[in-house]
């Protein structure tokens, strides 16, 4: 099976964009909890933190 290899500039840019996407998720799901009139949802907060960490981990692995 042939392996697809991407060059370093592409991997760096993809890594950067994944971190930006993680930041957007953090703003929407984690910090957005404190700006809304609805009661605090621990499930949404934890889900947002997990998704952010997954995006950051993927970004780190891609940029190796």
PDBQT receptor file of N, H, CA, C and O in Angstrom, charges set to zero:
ATOM      1  N   UNK A   1       0.839  -1.168   0.000  1.00  0.00    +0.000 N 
ATOM      2  CA  UNK A   1       0.000   0.000   0.000  1.00  0.00    +0.000 C 
ATOM      3  C   UNK A   1       0.892   1.242   0.000  1.00  0.00    +0.000 C 
ATOM      4  O   UNK A   1       1.846   1.338   0.772  1.00  0.00    +0.000 OA
ATOM      5  N   UNK A   2       0.568   2.178  -0.871  1.00  0.00    +0.000 N 
ATOM      6  H   UNK A   2      -0.207   2.100  -1.498  1.00  0.00    +0.000 HD
ATOM      7  CA  UNK A   2       1.377   3.384  -1.004  1.00  0.00    +0.000 C 
ATOM      8  C   UNK A   2       1.021   4.395   0.086  1.00  0.00    +0.000 C 
ATOM      9  O   UNK A   2      -0.153   4.638   0.365  1.00  0.00    +0.000 OA
ATOM     10  N   UNK A   3       2.040   4.972   0.688  1.00  0.00    +0.000 N 
ATOM     11  H   UNK A   3       2.994   4.775   0.462  1.00  0.00    +0.000 HD
ATOM     12  CA  UNK A   3       1.853   5.947   1.759  1.00  0.00    +0.000 C 
ATOM     13  C   UNK A   3       1.907   7.358   1.182  1.00  0.00    +0.000 C 
ATOM     14  O   UNK A   3       2.773   7.670   0.365  1.00  0.00    +0.000 OA
ATOM     15  N   UNK A   4       0.987   8.197   1.606  1.00  0.00    +0.000 N 
ATOM     16  H   UNK A   4       0.283   7.944   2.269  1.00  0.00    +0.000 HD
ATOM     17  CA  UNK A   4       0.974   9.588   1.160  1.00  0.00    +0.000 C 
ATOM     18  C   UNK A   4       1.887  10.388   2.081  1.00  0.00    +0.000 C 
ATOM     19  O   UNK A   4       1.741  10.333   3.302  1.00  0.00    +0.000 OA
ATOM     20  N   UNK A   5       2.825  11.128   1.503  1.00  0.00    +0.000 N 
ATOM     21  H   UNK A   5       2.943  11.172   0.511  1.00  0.00    +0.000 HD
ATOM     22  CA  UNK A   5       3.766  11.925   2.279  1.00  0.00    +0.000 C 
ATOM     23  C   UNK A   5       3.570  13.391   1.909  1.00  0.00    +0.000 C 
ATOM     24  O   UNK A   5       3.641  13.765   0.738  1.00  0.00    +0.000 OA
ATOM     25  N   UNK A   6       3.326  14.208   2.917  1.00  0.00    +0.000 N 
ATOM     26  H   UNK A   6       3.269  13.904   3.868  1.00  0.00    +0.000 HD
ATOM     27  CA  UNK A   6       3.161  15.639   2.703  1.00  0.00    +0.000 C 
ATOM     28  C   UNK A   6       4.434  16.363   3.104  1.00  0.00    +0.000 C 
ATOM     29  O   UNK A   6       5.140  15.941   4.020  1.00  0.00    +0.000 OA
ATOM     30  N   UNK A   7       4.716  17.439   2.420  1.00  0.00    +0.000 N 
ATOM     31  H   UNK A   7       4.142  17.782   1.676  1.00  0.00    +0.000 HD
ATOM     32  CA  UNK A   7       5.915  18.223   2.731  1.00  0.00    +0.000 C 
ATOM     33  C   UNK A   7       5.719  19.021   4.016  1.00  0.00    +0.000 C 
ATOM     34  O   UNK A   7       4.597  19.237   4.475  1.00  0.00    +0.000 OA
ATOM     35  N   UNK A   8       6.838  19.447   4.576  1.00  0.00    +0.000 N 
ATOM     36  H   UNK A   8       7.749  19.271   4.203  1.00  0.00    +0.000 HD
ATOM     37  CA  UNK A   8       6.841  20.151   5.862  1.00  0.00    +0.000 C 
ATOM     38  C   UNK A   8       5.996  21.432   5.852  1.00  0.00    +0.000 C 
ATOM     39  O   UNK A   8       5.263  21.659   6.815  1.00  0.00    +0.000 OA
ATOM     40  N   UNK A   9       6.059  22.285   4.814  1.00  0.00    +0.000 N 
ATOM     41  H   UNK A   9       6.655  22.101   4.032  1.00  0.00    +0.000 HD
ATOM     42  CA  UNK A   9       5.218  23.504   4.840  1.00  0.00    +0.000 C 
ATOM     43  C   UNK A   9       3.721  23.193   4.924  1.00  0.00    +0.000 C 
ATOM     44  O   UNK A   9       2.975  23.886   5.616  1.00  0.00    +0.000 OA
ATOM     45  N   UNK A  10       3.291  22.149   4.216  1.00  0.00    +0.000 N 
ATOM     46  H   UNK A  10       3.897  21.586   3.654  1.00  0.00    +0.000 HD
ATOM     47  CA  UNK A  10       1.880  21.772   4.259  1.00  0.00    +0.000 C 
ATOM     48  C   UNK A  10       1.499  21.271   5.646  1.00  0.00    +0.000 C 
ATOM     49  O   UNK A  10       0.452  21.639   6.178  1.00  0.00    +0.000 OA
ATOM     50  N   UNK A  11       2.347  20.435   6.229  1.00  0.00    +0.000 N 
ATOM     51  H   UNK A  11       3.198  20.136   5.798  1.00  0.00    +0.000 HD
ATOM     52  CA  UNK A  11       2.068  19.914   7.570  1.00  0.00    +0.000 C 
ATOM     53  C   UNK A  11       2.053  21.032   8.604  1.00  0.00    +0.000 C 
ATOM     54  O   UNK A  11       1.226  21.023   9.516  1.00  0.00    +0.000 OA
ATOM     55  N   UNK A  12       2.957  21.990   8.469  1.00  0.00    +0.000 N 
ATOM     56  H   UNK A  12       3.629  21.998   7.728  1.00  0.00    +0.000 HD
ATOM     57  CA  UNK A  12       2.991  23.112   9.413  1.00  0.00    +0.000 C 
ATOM     58  C   UNK A  12       1.726  23.956   9.314  1.00  0.00    +0.000 C 
ATOM     59  O   UNK A  12       1.157  24.356  10.330  1.00  0.00    +0.000 OA
ATOM     60  N   UNK A  13       1.294  24.220   8.097  1.00  0.00    +0.000 N 
ATOM     61  H   UNK A  13       1.757  23.894   7.273  1.00  0.00    +0.000 HD
ATOM     62  CA  UNK A  13       0.075  25.017   7.915  1.00  0.00    +0.000 C 
ATOM     63  C   UNK A  13      -1.151  24.262   8.425  1.00  0.00    +0.000 C 
ATOM     64  O   UNK A  13      -2.014  24.848   9.080  1.00  0.00    +0.000 OA
ATOM     65  N   UNK A  14      -1.231  22.972   8.129  1.00  0.00    +0.000 N 
ATOM     66  H   UNK A  14      -0.531  22.496   7.598  1.00  0.00    +0.000 HD
ATOM     67  CA  UNK A  14      -2.351  22.167   8.614  1.00  0.00    +0.000 C 
ATOM     68  C   UNK A  14      -2.365  22.128  10.141  1.00  0.00    +0.000 C 
ATOM     69  O   UNK A  14      -3.423  22.223  10.763  1.00  0.00    +0.000 OA
ATOM     70  N   UNK A  15      -1.196  21.989  10.729  1.00  0.00    +0.000 N 
ATOM     71  H   UNK A  15      -0.337  21.911  10.223  1.00  0.00    +0.000 HD
ATOM     72  CA  UNK A  15      -1.078  21.985  12.182  1.00  0.00    +0.000 C 
ATOM     73  C   UNK A  15      -1.560  23.308  12.776  1.00  0.00    +0.000 C 
ATOM     74  O   UNK A  15      -2.279  23.325  13.775  1.00  0.00    +0.000 OA
ATOM     75  N   UNK A  16      -1.163  24.393  12.163  1.00  0.00    +0.000 N 
ATOM     76  H   UNK A  16      -0.579  24.379  11.352  1.00  0.00    +0.000 HD
ATOM     77  CA  UNK A  16      -1.583  25.722  12.631  1.00  0.00    +0.000 C 
ATOM     78  C   UNK A  16      -3.097  25.884  12.546  1.00  0.00    +0.000 C 
ATOM     79  O   UNK A  16      -3.722  26.415  13.464  1.00  0.00    +0.000 OA
ATOM     80  N   UNK A  17      -3.682  25.428  11.449  1.00  0.00    +0.000 N 
ATOM     81  H   UNK A  17      -3.174  24.996  10.703  1.00  0.00    +0.000 HD
ATOM     82  CA  UNK A  17      -5.131  25.567  11.268  1.00  0.00    +0.000 C 
ATOM     83  C   UNK A  17      -5.903  24.681  12.240  1.00  0.00    +0.000 C 
ATOM     84  O   UNK A  17      -6.981  25.063  12.697  1.00  0.00    +0.000 OA
ATOM     85  N   UNK A  18      -5.368  23.503  12.564  1.00  0.00    +0.000 N 
ATOM     86  H   UNK A  18      -4.493  23.193  12.193  1.00  0.00    +0.000 HD
ATOM     87  CA  UNK A  18      -6.028  22.654  13.552  1.00  0.00    +0.000 C 
ATOM     88  C   UNK A  18      -6.012  23.307  14.931  1.00  0.00    +0.000 C 
ATOM     89  O   UNK A  18      -6.978  23.194  15.686  1.00  0.00    +0.000 OA
ATOM     90  N   UNK A  19      -4.916  23.990  15.259  1.00  0.00    +0.000 N 
ATOM     91  H   UNK A  19      -4.132  24.083  14.645  1.00  0.00    +0.000 HD
ATOM     92  CA  UNK A  19      -4.866  24.702  16.538  1.00  0.00    +0.000 C 
ATOM     93  C   UNK A  19      -5.872  25.852  16.552  1.00  0.00    +0.000 C 
ATOM     94  O   UNK A  19      -6.512  26.101  17.574  1.00  0.00    +0.000 OA
ATOM     95  N   UNK A  20      -6.015  26.549  15.435  1.00  0.00    +0.000 N 
ATOM     96  H   UNK A  20      -5.495  26.347  14.605  1.00  0.00    +0.000 HD
ATOM     97  CA  UNK A  20      -7.008  27.625  15.357  1.00  0.00    +0.000 C 
ATOM     98  C   UNK A  20      -8.421  27.067  15.510  1.00  0.00    +0.000 C 
ATOM     99  O   UNK A  20      -9.265  27.673  16.170  1.00  0.00    +0.000 OA
ATOM    100  N   UNK A  21      -8.673  25.919  14.901  1.00  0.00    +0.000 N 
ATOM    101  H   UNK A  21      -7.987  25.427  14.365  1.00  0.00    +0.000 HD
ATOM    102  CA  UNK A  21      -9.981  25.285  15.042  1.00  0.00    +0.000 C 
ATOM    103  C   UNK A  21     -10.225  24.873  16.494  1.00  0.00    +0.000 C 
ATOM    104  O   UNK A  21     -11.339  24.998  17.002  1.00  0.00    +0.000 OA
ATOM    105  N   UNK A  22      -9.187  24.386  17.149  1.00  0.00    +0.000 N 
ATOM    106  H   UNK A  22      -8.282  24.285  16.737  1.00  0.00    +0.000 HD
ATOM    107  CA  UNK A  22      -9.297  24.066  18.573  1.00  0.00    +0.000 C 
ATOM    108  C   UNK A  22      -9.615  25.293  19.403  1.00  0.00    +0.000 C 
ATOM    109  O   UNK A  22     -10.400  25.223  20.348  1.00  0.00    +0.000 OA
ATOM    110  N   UNK A  23      -9.006  26.421  19.052  1.00  0.00    +0.000 N 
ATOM    111  H   UNK A  23      -8.368  26.479  18.284  1.00  0.00    +0.000 HD
ATOM    112  CA  UNK A  23      -9.292  27.670  19.766  1.00  0.00    +0.000 C 
ATOM    113  C   UNK A  23     -10.749  28.093  19.578  1.00  0.00    +0.000 C 
ATOM    114  O   UNK A  23     -11.388  28.564  20.518  1.00  0.00    +0.000 OA
ATOM    115  N   UNK A  24     -11.269  27.924  18.362  1.00  0.00    +0.000 N 
ATOM    116  H   UNK A  24     -10.749  27.542  17.598  1.00  0.00    +0.000 HD
ATOM    117  CA  UNK A  24     -12.674  28.270  18.111  1.00  0.00    +0.000 C 
ATOM    118  C   UNK A  24     -13.615  27.380  18.920  1.00  0.00    +0.000 C 
ATOM    119  O   UNK A  24     -14.619  27.849  19.455  1.00  0.00    +0.000 OA
ATOM    120  N   UNK A  25     -13.282  26.099  19.003  1.00  0.00    +0.000 N 
ATOM    121  H   UNK A  25     -12.466  25.718  18.568  1.00  0.00    +0.000 HD
ATOM    122  CA  UNK A  25     -14.094  25.185  19.813  1.00  0.00    +0.000 C 
ATOM    123  C   UNK A  25     -14.053  25.609  21.277  1.00  0.00    +0.000 C 
ATOM    124  O   UNK A  25     -15.070  25.570  21.969  1.00  0.00    +0.000 OA
ATOM    125  N   UNK A  26     -12.877  26.012  21.746  1.00  0.00    +0.000 N 
ATOM    126  H   UNK A  26     -12.050  26.043  21.184  1.00  0.00    +0.000 HD
ATOM    127  CA  UNK A  26     -12.745  26.455  23.137  1.00  0.00    +0.000 C 
ATOM    128  C   UNK A  26     -13.612  27.679  23.392  1.00  0.00    +0.000 C 
ATOM    129  O   UNK A  26     -14.278  27.768  24.424  1.00  0.00    +0.000 OA
ATOM    130  N   UNK A  27     -13.607  28.612  22.465  1.00  0.00    +0.000 N 
ATOM    131  H   UNK A  27     -13.066  28.540  21.627  1.00  0.00    +0.000 HD
ATOM    132  CA  UNK A  27     -14.421  29.818  22.630  1.00  0.00    +0.000 C 
ATOM    133  C   UNK A  27     -15.905  29.466  22.636  1.00  0.00    +0.000 C 
ATOM    134  O   UNK A  27     -16.664  29.960  23.469  1.00  0.00    +0.000 OA
ATOM    135  N   UNK A  28     -16.311  28.612  21.702  1.00  0.00    +0.000 N 
ATOM    136  H   UNK A  28     -15.694  28.211  21.025  1.00  0.00    +0.000 HD
ATOM    137  CA  UNK A  28     -17.729  28.301  21.559  1.00  0.00    +0.000 C 
ATOM    138  C   UNK A  28     -18.260  27.431  22.697  1.00  0.00    +0.000 C 
ATOM    139  O   UNK A  28     -19.303  27.742  23.273  1.00  0.00    +0.000 OA
ATOM    140  N   UNK A  29     -17.564  26.360  23.025  1.00  0.00    +0.000 N 
ATOM    141  H   UNK A  29     -16.717  26.107  22.558  1.00  0.00    +0.000 HD
ATOM    142  CA  UNK A  29     -18.112  25.397  23.977  1.00  0.00    +0.000 C 
ATOM    143  C   UNK A  29     -17.663  25.612  25.416  1.00  0.00    +0.000 C 
ATOM    144  O   UNK A  29     -18.428  25.351  26.344  1.00  0.00    +0.000 OA
ATOM    145  N   UNK A  30     -16.447  26.078  25.614  1.00  0.00    +0.000 N 
ATOM    146  H   UNK A  30     -15.825  26.290  24.860  1.00  0.00    +0.000 HD
ATOM    147  CA  UNK A  30     -15.928  26.208  26.975  1.00  0.00    +0.000 C 
ATOM    148  C   UNK A  30     -16.244  27.590  27.531  1.00  0.00    +0.000 C 
ATOM    149  O   UNK A  30     -16.930  27.706  28.546  1.00  0.00    +0.000 OA
ATOM    150  N   UNK A  31     -15.750  28.641  26.874  1.00  0.00    +0.000 N 
ATOM    151  H   UNK A  31     -15.193  28.547  26.049  1.00  0.00    +0.000 HD
ATOM    152  CA  UNK A  31     -15.952  29.992  27.392  1.00  0.00    +0.000 C 
ATOM    153  C   UNK A  31     -17.365  30.496  27.142  1.00  0.00    +0.000 C 
ATOM    154  O   UNK A  31     -17.856  31.351  27.880  1.00  0.00    +0.000 OA
ATOM    155  N   UNK A  32     -18.021  29.981  26.116  1.00  0.00    +0.000 N 
ATOM    156  H   UNK A  32     -17.623  29.287  25.517  1.00  0.00    +0.000 HD
ATOM    157  CA  UNK A  32     -19.391  30.372  25.826  1.00  0.00    +0.000 C 
ATOM    158  C   UNK A  32     -20.364  29.980  26.924  1.00  0.00    +0.000 C 
ATOM    159  O   UNK A  32     -21.438  30.569  27.047  1.00  0.00    +0.000 OA
ATOM    160  N   UNK A  33     -19.995  28.992  27.719  1.00  0.00    +0.000 N 
ATOM    161  H   UNK A  33     -19.123  28.513  27.620  1.00  0.00    +0.000 HD
ATOM    162  CA  UNK A  33     -20.833  28.565  28.841  1.00  0.00    +0.000 C 
ATOM    163  C   UNK A  33     -21.069  29.708  29.830  1.00  0.00    +0.000 C 
ATOM    164  O   UNK A  33     -22.132  29.801  30.443  1.00  0.00    +0.000 OA
ATOM    165  N   UNK A  34     -20.081  30.561  29.975  1.00  0.00    +0.000 N 
ATOM    166  H   UNK A  34     -19.217  30.486  29.478  1.00  0.00    +0.000 HD
ATOM    167  CA  UNK A  34     -20.163  31.620  30.977  1.00  0.00    +0.000 C 
ATOM    168  C   UNK A  34     -20.855  32.878  30.449  1.00  0.00    +0.000 C 
ATOM    169  O   UNK A  34     -21.151  33.788  31.224  1.00  0.00    +0.000 OA
ATOM    170  N   UNK A  35     -21.115  32.939  29.154  1.00  0.00    +0.000 N 
ATOM    171  H   UNK A  35     -20.875  32.199  28.525  1.00  0.00    +0.000 HD
ATOM    172  CA  UNK A  35     -21.731  34.123  28.564  1.00  0.00    +0.000 C 
ATOM    173  C   UNK A  35     -23.231  33.962  28.343  1.00  0.00    +0.000 C 
ATOM    174  O   UNK A  35     -23.921  34.936  28.043  1.00  0.00    +0.000 OA
ATOM    175  N   UNK A  36     -23.731  32.761  28.487  1.00  0.00    +0.000 N 
ATOM    176  H   UNK A  36     -23.171  31.970  28.730  1.00  0.00    +0.000 HD
ATOM    177  CA  UNK A  36     -25.123  32.482  28.185  1.00  0.00    +0.000 C 
ATOM    178  C   UNK A  36     -25.962  32.543  29.461  1.00  0.00    +0.000 C 
ATOM    179  O   UNK A  36     -25.446  32.385  30.567  1.00  0.00    +0.000 OA
ATOM    180  N   UNK A  37     -27.259  32.774  29.288  1.00  0.00    +0.000 N 
ATOM    181  H   UNK A  37     -27.678  32.903  28.390  1.00  0.00    +0.000 HD
ATOM    182  CA  UNK A  37     -28.171  32.842  30.428  1.00  0.00    +0.000 C 
ATOM    183  C   UNK A  37     -28.590  31.455  30.916  1.00  0.00    +0.000 C 
ATOM    184  O   UNK A  37     -29.141  31.320  32.009  1.00  0.00    +0.000 OA
ATOM    185  N   UNK A  38     -28.331  30.435  30.115  1.00  0.00    +0.000 N 
ATOM    186  H   UNK A  38     -27.884  30.545  29.228  1.00  0.00    +0.000 HD
ATOM    187  CA  UNK A  38     -28.689  29.074  30.512  1.00  0.00    +0.000 C 
ATOM    188  C   UNK A  38     -27.782  28.589  31.641  1.00  0.00    +0.000 C 
ATOM    189  O   UNK A  38     -26.679  29.105  31.824  1.00  0.00    +0.000 OA
ATOM    190  N   UNK A  39     -28.250  27.598  32.396  1.00  0.00    +0.000 N 
ATOM    191  H   UNK A  39     -29.146  27.179  32.248  1.00  0.00    +0.000 HD
ATOM    192  CA  UNK A  39     -27.398  27.068  33.472  1.00  0.00    +0.000 C 
ATOM    193  C   UNK A  39     -26.162  26.368  32.905  1.00  0.00    +0.000 C 
ATOM    194  O   UNK A  39     -26.163  25.876  31.777  1.00  0.00    +0.000 OA
ATOM    195  N   UNK A  40     -25.121  26.339  33.714  1.00  0.00    +0.000 N 
ATOM    196  H   UNK A  40     -25.120  26.739  34.631  1.00  0.00    +0.000 HD
ATOM    197  CA  UNK A  40     -23.854  25.729  33.319  1.00  0.00    +0.000 C 
ATOM    198  C   UNK A  40     -24.051  24.237  33.063  1.00  0.00    +0.000 C 
ATOM    199  O   UNK A  40     -24.657  23.540  33.877  1.00  0.00    +0.000 OA
ATOM    200  N   UNK A  41     -23.540  23.748  31.934  1.00  0.00    +0.000 N 
ATOM    201  H   UNK A  41     -23.048  24.314  31.273  1.00  0.00    +0.000 HD
ATOM    202  CA  UNK A  41     -23.629  22.335  31.585  1.00  0.00    +0.000 C 
ATOM    203  C   UNK A  41     -22.237  21.719  31.652  1.00  0.00    +0.000 C 
ATOM    204  O   UNK A  41     -21.362  22.038  30.847  1.00  0.00    +0.000 OA
ATOM    205  N   UNK A  42     -22.051  20.848  32.609  1.00  0.00    +0.000 N 
ATOM    206  H   UNK A  42     -22.762  20.589  33.263  1.00  0.00    +0.000 HD
ATOM    207  CA  UNK A  42     -20.757  20.196  32.778  1.00  0.00    +0.000 C 
ATOM    208  C   UNK A  42     -20.434  19.292  31.593  1.00  0.00    +0.000 C 
ATOM    209  O   UNK A  42     -19.268  19.169  31.218  1.00  0.00    +0.000 OA
ATOM    210  N   UNK A  43     -21.442  18.657  30.999  1.00  0.00    +0.000 N 
ATOM    211  H   UNK A  43     -22.389  18.757  31.304  1.00  0.00    +0.000 HD
ATOM    212  CA  UNK A  43     -21.219  17.779  29.850  1.00  0.00    +0.000 C 
ATOM    213  C   UNK A  43     -20.674  18.557  28.656  1.00  0.00    +0.000 C 
ATOM    214  O   UNK A  43     -19.730  18.107  28.007  1.00  0.00    +0.000 OA
ATOM    215  N   UNK A  44     -21.247  19.703  28.364  1.00  0.00    +0.000 N 
ATOM    216  H   UNK A  44     -22.013  20.069  28.892  1.00  0.00    +0.000 HD
ATOM    217  CA  UNK A  44     -20.771  20.520  27.248  1.00  0.00    +0.000 C 
ATOM    218  C   UNK A  44     -19.378  21.049  27.541  1.00  0.00    +0.000 C 
ATOM    219  O   UNK A  44     -18.527  21.083  26.652  1.00  0.00    +0.000 OA
ATOM    220  N   UNK A  45     -19.138  21.459  28.770  1.00  0.00    +0.000 N 
ATOM    221  H   UNK A  45     -19.829  21.431  29.492  1.00  0.00    +0.000 HD
ATOM    222  CA  UNK A  45     -17.827  21.971  29.161  1.00  0.00    +0.000 C 
ATOM    223  C   UNK A  45     -16.752  20.896  28.995  1.00  0.00    +0.000 C 
ATOM    224  O   UNK A  45     -15.712  21.147  28.386  1.00  0.00    +0.000 OA
ATOM    225  N   UNK A  46     -16.997  19.707  29.531  1.00  0.00    +0.000 N 
ATOM    226  H   UNK A  46     -17.842  19.502  30.026  1.00  0.00    +0.000 HD
ATOM    227  CA  UNK A  46     -16.017  18.620  29.425  1.00  0.00    +0.000 C 
ATOM    228  C   UNK A  46     -15.854  18.188  27.973  1.00  0.00    +0.000 C 
ATOM    229  O   UNK A  46     -14.735  17.930  27.529  1.00  0.00    +0.000 OA
ATOM    230  N   UNK A  47     -16.951  18.106  27.231  1.00  0.00    +0.000 N 
ATOM    231  H   UNK A  47     -17.859  18.315  27.592  1.00  0.00    +0.000 HD
ATOM    232  CA  UNK A  47     -16.865  17.765  25.809  1.00  0.00    +0.000 C 
ATOM    233  C   UNK A  47     -16.025  18.767  25.039  1.00  0.00    +0.000 C 
ATOM    234  O   UNK A  47     -15.222  18.383  24.189  1.00  0.00    +0.000 OA
ATOM    235  N   UNK A  48     -16.202  20.047  25.329  1.00  0.00    +0.000 N 
ATOM    236  H   UNK A  48     -16.854  20.360  26.020  1.00  0.00    +0.000 HD
ATOM    237  CA  UNK A  48     -15.409  21.081  24.672  1.00  0.00    +0.000 C 
ATOM    238  C   UNK A  48     -13.935  20.968  25.000  1.00  0.00    +0.000 C 
ATOM    239  O   UNK A  48     -13.087  21.114  24.120  1.00  0.00    +0.000 OA
ATOM    240  N   UNK A  49     -13.623  20.708  26.263  1.00  0.00    +0.000 N 
ATOM    241  H   UNK A  49     -14.312  20.589  26.978  1.00  0.00    +0.000 HD
ATOM    242  CA  UNK A  49     -12.221  20.563  26.668  1.00  0.00    +0.000 C 
ATOM    243  C   UNK A  49     -11.591  19.355  25.980  1.00  0.00    +0.000 C 
ATOM    244  O   UNK A  49     -10.452  19.426  25.518  1.00  0.00    +0.000 OA
ATOM    245  N   UNK A  50     -12.328  18.248  25.910  1.00  0.00    +0.000 N 
ATOM    246  H   UNK A  50     -13.254  18.191  26.285  1.00  0.00    +0.000 HD
ATOM    247  CA  UNK A  50     -11.803  17.039  25.257  1.00  0.00    +0.000 C 
ATOM    248  C   UNK A  50     -11.557  17.292  23.772  1.00  0.00    +0.000 C 
ATOM    249  O   UNK A  50     -10.523  16.888  23.241  1.00  0.00    +0.000 OA
ATOM    250  N   UNK A  51     -12.489  17.953  23.101  1.00  0.00    +0.000 N 
ATOM    251  H   UNK A  51     -13.329  18.281  23.532  1.00  0.00    +0.000 HD
ATOM    252  CA  UNK A  51     -12.320  18.237  21.673  1.00  0.00    +0.000 C 
ATOM    253  C   UNK A  51     -11.129  19.160  21.445  1.00  0.00    +0.000 C 
ATOM    254  O   UNK A  51     -10.353  18.950  20.513  1.00  0.00    +0.000 OA
ATOM    255  N   UNK A  52     -10.980  20.172  22.284  1.00  0.00    +0.000 N 
ATOM    256  H   UNK A  52     -11.610  20.341  23.041  1.00  0.00    +0.000 HD
ATOM    257  CA  UNK A  52      -9.837  21.085  22.165  1.00  0.00    +0.000 C 
ATOM    258  C   UNK A  52      -8.531  20.320  22.331  1.00  0.00    +0.000 C 
ATOM    259  O   UNK A  52      -7.596  20.511  21.553  1.00  0.00    +0.000 OA
ATOM    260  N   UNK A  53      -8.462  19.463  23.333  1.00  0.00    +0.000 N 
ATOM    261  H   UNK A  53      -9.221  19.308  23.964  1.00  0.00    +0.000 HD
ATOM    262  CA  UNK A  53      -7.243  18.684  23.553  1.00  0.00    +0.000 C 
ATOM    263  C   UNK A  53      -6.952  17.745  22.386  1.00  0.00    +0.000 C 
ATOM    264  O   UNK A  53      -5.790  17.547  22.028  1.00  0.00    +0.000 OA
ATOM    265  N   UNK A  54      -7.991  17.166  21.790  1.00  0.00    +0.000 N 
ATOM    266  H   UNK A  54      -8.934  17.326  22.081  1.00  0.00    +0.000 HD
ATOM    267  CA  UNK A  54      -7.790  16.302  20.624  1.00  0.00    +0.000 C 
ATOM    268  C   UNK A  54      -7.248  17.088  19.434  1.00  0.00    +0.000 C 
ATOM    269  O   UNK A  54      -6.352  16.612  18.736  1.00  0.00    +0.000 OA
ATOM    270  N   UNK A  55      -7.782  18.283  19.197  1.00  0.00    +0.000 N 
ATOM    271  H   UNK A  55      -8.509  18.669  19.764  1.00  0.00    +0.000 HD
ATOM    272  CA  UNK A  55      -7.266  19.113  18.108  1.00  0.00    +0.000 C 
ATOM    273  C   UNK A  55      -5.816  19.505  18.359  1.00  0.00    +0.000 C 
ATOM    274  O   UNK A  55      -4.998  19.479  17.439  1.00  0.00    +0.000 OA
ATOM    275  N   UNK A  56      -5.491  19.868  19.593  1.00  0.00    +0.000 N 
ATOM    276  H   UNK A  56      -6.154  19.889  20.341  1.00  0.00    +0.000 HD
ATOM    277  CA  UNK A  56      -4.112  20.241  19.919  1.00  0.00    +0.000 C 
ATOM    278  C   UNK A  56      -3.173  19.049  19.773  1.00  0.00    +0.000 C 
ATOM    279  O   UNK A  56      -2.059  19.197  19.272  1.00  0.00    +0.000 OA
ATOM    280  N   UNK A  57      -3.614  17.869  20.206  1.00  0.00    +0.000 N 
ATOM    281  H   UNK A  57      -4.519  17.748  20.613  1.00  0.00    +0.000 HD
ATOM    282  CA  UNK A  57      -2.791  16.666  20.073  1.00  0.00    +0.000 C 
ATOM    283  C   UNK A  57      -2.569  16.322  18.604  1.00  0.00    +0.000 C 
ATOM    284  O   UNK A  57      -1.451  15.998  18.204  1.00  0.00    +0.000 OA
ATOM    285  N   UNK A  58      -3.625  16.390  17.800  1.00  0.00    +0.000 N 
ATOM    286  H   UNK A  58      -4.533  16.653  18.125  1.00  0.00    +0.000 HD
ATOM    287  CA  UNK A  58      -3.485  16.121  16.368  1.00  0.00    +0.000 C 
ATOM    288  C   UNK A  58      -2.539  17.124  15.725  1.00  0.00    +0.000 C 
ATOM    289  O   UNK A  58      -1.730  16.759  14.872  1.00  0.00    +0.000 OA
ATOM    290  N   UNK A  59      -2.636  18.375  16.127  1.00  0.00    +0.000 N 
ATOM    291  H   UNK A  59      -3.293  18.672  16.820  1.00  0.00    +0.000 HD
ATOM    292  CA  UNK A  59      -1.748  19.408  15.597  1.00  0.00    +0.000 C 
ATOM    293  C   UNK A  59      -0.298  19.104  15.934  1.00  0.00    +0.000 C 
ATOM    294  O   UNK A  59       0.587  19.246  15.090  1.00  0.00    +0.000 OA
ATOM    295  N   UNK A  60      -0.058  18.686  17.167  1.00  0.00    +0.000 N 
ATOM    296  H   UNK A  60      -0.776  18.570  17.852  1.00  0.00    +0.000 HD
ATOM    297  CA  UNK A  60       1.304  18.363  17.596  1.00  0.00    +0.000 C 
ATOM    298  C   UNK A  60       1.852  17.160  16.824  1.00  0.00    +0.000 C 
ATOM    299  O   UNK A  60       3.001  17.177  16.381  1.00  0.00    +0.000 OA
ATOM    300  N   UNK A  61       1.036  16.124  16.663  1.00  0.00    +0.000 N 
ATOM    301  H   UNK A  61       0.103  16.111  17.022  1.00  0.00    +0.000 HD
ATOM    302  CA  UNK A  61       1.487  14.915  15.966  1.00  0.00    +0.000 C 
ATOM    303  C   UNK A  61       1.758  15.201  14.497  1.00  0.00    +0.000 C 
ATOM    304  O   UNK A  61       2.740  14.701  13.948  1.00  0.00    +0.000 OA
ATOM    305  N   UNK A  62       0.917  15.988  13.855  1.00  0.00    +0.000 N 
ATOM    306  H   UNK A  62       0.120  16.394  14.301  1.00  0.00    +0.000 HD
ATOM    307  CA  UNK A  62       1.100  16.302  12.433  1.00  0.00    +0.000 C 
ATOM    308  C   UNK A  62       2.365  17.108  12.210  1.00  0.00    +0.000 C 
ATOM    309  O   UNK A  62       3.031  16.953  11.186  1.00  0.00    +0.000 OA
ATOM    310  N   UNK A  63       2.701  17.966  13.157  1.00  0.00    +0.000 N 
ATOM    311  H   UNK A  63       2.160  18.092  13.989  1.00  0.00    +0.000 HD
ATOM    312  CA  UNK A  63       3.850  18.861  12.969  1.00  0.00    +0.000 C 
ATOM    313  C   UNK A  63       5.188  18.209  13.323  1.00  0.00    +0.000 C 
ATOM    314  O   UNK A  63       6.228  18.855  13.191  1.00  0.00    +0.000 OA
ATOM    315  N   UNK A  64       5.193  16.956  13.765  1.00  0.00    +0.000 N 
ATOM    316  H   UNK A  64       4.348  16.432  13.872  1.00  0.00    +0.000 HD
ATOM    317  CA  UNK A  64       6.459  16.278  14.088  1.00  0.00    +0.000 C 
ATOM    318  C   UNK A  64       7.334  16.087  12.872  1.00  0.00    +0.000 C 
ATOM    319  O   UNK A  64       8.428  15.534  12.980  1.00  0.00    +0.000 OA
TER     320      UNK A  64
